[in-house]
Amino acid sequence: MVKPTVHDIAREAGVSLSTVDRVLNGRKDVRPKNAERVKAAVKKLGYVRDTNAANLAMQRRYRFVFVLPDGPNHFVETIVAAVAEASGTQIVDRANVDVMLVNAADPHAVVDSLKTLNLSELDGVAIMVPETPQVRDAIAHIKSAGIYVVALVSDLPNSKCHHFVGIDNFSAGKTVGALLGKFLRNETGSILVVTNSMVARDSIERRYGLDEVLSQGSRHLKTLPTIEFYDDPDRIHETLKHAVSAHPDLKAVYSMGSGNAVMLDALREYADLNELVVIAHDLTSVTRQALLEAELDAVIVQNVGHLVRSALRVLRAKCDGADIFEAQEQIRIEIIMRENLY
């Protein structure tokens, strides 16, 4: 079957090619009656616009920015590397993709950084920072300028972003709960839960998922209140030293966020990792080595390359007014152990 063309639309609607072009490109300088004729012809003929060809004809270039946490974070480093890798693929054809690193622990610093964005030349933002009132208002300002915003890794539900790209963090927490229940089936004791900050939505959802599973099927295990590190190495050492000494029945540690390098160093100093079940998130050089040395029992992983490519595809689709293929953009939860380490 031959695909309809703009010539077919013009013939069906009884208008000129220039009128068809103006309607398809969303320009306002068209008589309402003619615009309705073109839209009716498009619907009748089943015309599907080739946005790539249209963008090429208009010499359009997109500009996207990934806003990521600054500081010593191996997971963020893998995202930055994935952005650089994706920049050489067809996904970002005719697009400029930049990375902005922000002090995610300080919402005012995040907002100050976002204010430096040139909104008149920006098409989309993928953002990975905790949701605070200040950040929510900054995102609202960006959206009001007609720019699409995607929440990355950790959702920002109150900011009403155009899309969320990441794993289902509630399910990720449930997965960890199920693993701990199996690893410690015949044990009784405490589970220590740590993260950088409970302001981050991903940590909140992971904790909820963990508690739901363990409260239903593993009542012999007691989950302790979450310890927050706030990106402070001294705090990590001090709090873990106290937690290990205060809970001689400690059986497991679940690290819900980043900061695994310092966390593992502290555990090596104050606990016997061979006696603990330790589960963390995200496959980095640090967690990979810890798996190889049997210091971690499992790592909950989201494919970072898929994460970045999905964010770029979603932003492109939003800019083009195209459909998002939800099945393609679903980020799967993977369980990596030493036995299946890739």
Secondary structure, 3 states (H helix, E strand, C coil): CCCCCHHHHHHHHCCCHHHHHHHHCCCCCCCHHHHHHHHHHHHHHCCCCCHHHHHHHCCCCEEEEEEEECCCCHHHHHHHHHHHHHCCCHHHCCEEEEEEEECCCCHHHHHHHHCCCCHHHCCEEEECCCCCHHHHHHHHHHHHCCCEEEEECCCCHHHCCCEEECCCHHHHHHHHHHHHHHHCCCCCEEEEEEECCCCCHHHHHHHHHHHHHHHHHCCCEEECCCEECCCCHHHHHHHHHHHHHHCCCEEEEEECCCCHHHHHHHHHHHCCHHHCEEEEECCCHHHHHHHHCCCCCEEEECCHHHHHHHHHHHHHHHHHCCCCCHHHHCCCCEEECHHHCC
